[in-house]
């Protein structure tokens, strides 16, 4: 069983060899697809090694972003809580990985001191000790939050209230037309209805502004 599983896109293999050599010199055992042979069932071997590894390093790049294999391996690593992400060329990571921590390796040329290697080595070591990353825990908790546009429920209430006011006004007009309500009484009812309608319109404008502000966060 290897300590670290390396996930990457083939065009970046030379960069991965450099990272792999550095990890092995630190004392970690690695598995990546250069260990595959022509007789292997690729999917079965990769799945087995992915499950067995204690840490999965996903090296994102423009090519990796387009790779179904890299995305699948990254999803498995995220689900199992052993994902460490690096970015080889500054490409934008796909969702949901763009909201998780990653290390910028675009300018890394093999140095073992300072950033980003020191933090990368610390994260790999943390995974090997069985410590879950804080950002993964945060990500797992995020779906519990209410949606940013939840204010639309208030808009529905205001809409129903407006319909009720319009219905009452229609009834009052019908009563006036049939002689069941005096014009003076209708005038009073109409003034009250207009006042309520103005209040509802102001509330609707307020809620729409709040929804717009929340959706931009």
N, C-alpha and C positions, 0 to 999 in steps of 0.2 A: 504493500500500500504506500502510495506516494503522499508526502506532506502537502504538496501544492499541485494543483491542476492548472495549466496555462491554457486560456482560451483566447484565440486571436484569428485574424484573417491572413491567409497565405501570403499576400503581397508584402506583409510586414514581417516576414519570417526572420530576416536578418536582425531586426530590432529585438525580436523575441529571443533569439539565440543569445544576444548580449545580456538581456535581462535574466534569462535562464542560467547562464554561466555565473552571473553575479549571485543569484540565489543559491546555486549549488556550492559556490565558494563560501557562503555563509553557513553551510551545513544542512540545508534543506534538501529533501529528496523531491524530485519533480516528475510529473507526467505531462506530456503533450503529444500531439499527433505524429511527431517524428518517430515515436515508438511503435506505430502501427506497421504491420506487415501486410503483404498482398493477400494473404490467406485469412486475415482477420475479418470478422463481421464488425465493420466499423461502428455501426450504431450500438451494438451490444457492448463492445469493448469501451467505447467512450462513455456510455451510461454507467457501466460498472466502475470505471476509474473516477468519474465525476462523483458518484455516491461515496466512494471510499476515501477521497481526498478530504483533508481537514480544512483546507483553504482553497478557494477558486479565485485566481487572478484573471480578470477579464481585461484585455488590452483593446480599448476602443480605438477605432480609426475610421476614416471615411469608408473603407472597404468592409470593416467589421460591422458598421452600422447597417450595411446592406446584406449581411450574411445571416441566413436563417439559423445556421448552426451556432454562431456566436450568440445570437439572441436567445436561442433555446438553452444554451449552457448558462448564460447569465440569469435567465429566469429560474433555472434549477438551483443555482447558487444563492439567489436571493431568497427563494422559498426555504432553503435549508439553513439560512443564516450564516453562510460562510463566504460571502462575496467581498472581494477587494477590487476596486476599479482603478485603472490608470488610463490616461488619454495620451495617445502617441502623437497626434498631429493637430490638436486643437479643434477637431470636429465636434459638432454638437451631438451629445449623447441622445439616444432615443428615449422616449418615455417608457416606463417610469424611472429609468436609471438616471435621467438628467436631474432628478430631485434628490438624489443620494450623493454622498461624498465621493469624490474621485481625486486622483492625484495627476498633476500635469507633468507628463514626461516628454513633452514636445521638444524641449531643449536639453534633455538628459543625454549625455554621451558616455556613460559608463562610470562616472565618479561615484564613490561609495561614501563620501562625506557630505553632510549638509542636505538641504532640500533638493529634490523630493525623496531621495533614497532613504534617509533616516526615518522619515515618517512612514514610508512604504514598508520598510523592514519592521518597524514597530507594529504596524497593522497586521502584517503576516504573522508575526510572533504572537500577537494577541489572539488571532483566530486559531492558531495551533494550540494555545492554552485553553481554548473553548470559551473565550470571552466574546460575547456578541457586541457588534458595533452599535454605538448609541444612535447613529443615524438610521440604521435598519429598524431599530425598535420604534423610533419616531415615525418612520414610514408606515410600519404596520398599524400604528394607532391612528393615522390620519383619516382613513375612511369613516371613522366614528363621527367626525365633525359634520355639522349641518352644511348643506349646500349654500354657496354664496348668494344664490337668488331665492332664498327661502321667503323673502318678503312678498313674493307673488301670492302667498296665502292671504295676506292682508288686502292685497288688491282685489281678490275674489270677494272678500267681505264687503269692501266698499262698493263693488259692482252690484252685489245683491241688494245693498241698501239703496243704491240709486234706482234700481228696478222697482223696489217697493215704493219709493217716493213718486216715481213716474206713474205707477199703477194707481196710487191714491189720487194723484192729480187727474188722471183719466176718469176715475169714478166721480170726482167732484164736478168735472165738466159735464159728465153724463147726467148728474143730478140737476145741475143748473138748466140744462137743455130740456129736461123733463118736468121742470118746475118743482123739483123736490128740494132745492136749495136756493136760498135767496142770493141775489148777486152780491150783496154786501158781505154775507158769510163766505161766499166763494172768494172774494177779494182777500179776506183775512187768511183763508186757507192757502191761497196762492202765494201770499207773502211769506207765510211760514215755510211752504214748499220750496220757494226760491232761496230762503235762508239756509235750509237744510242742504239743498243742492250745492250752494256755494261752499258750505263747510266740507261736504264730501269731495268736491273738486279740489279744495286746498289739501285735504288729507291724501288724495290720490297723487297730487304733485309731490308732496313730501315723501311718500313711500317710493315713488319712482326715482327721486333723487337719491334716496338711501340705497336702493337696489343698484343704481348705476355706479355709485361709489364703491359698493361692496364687490361688484363684478370686475372692477379694475385692480383689486388687490392681488 
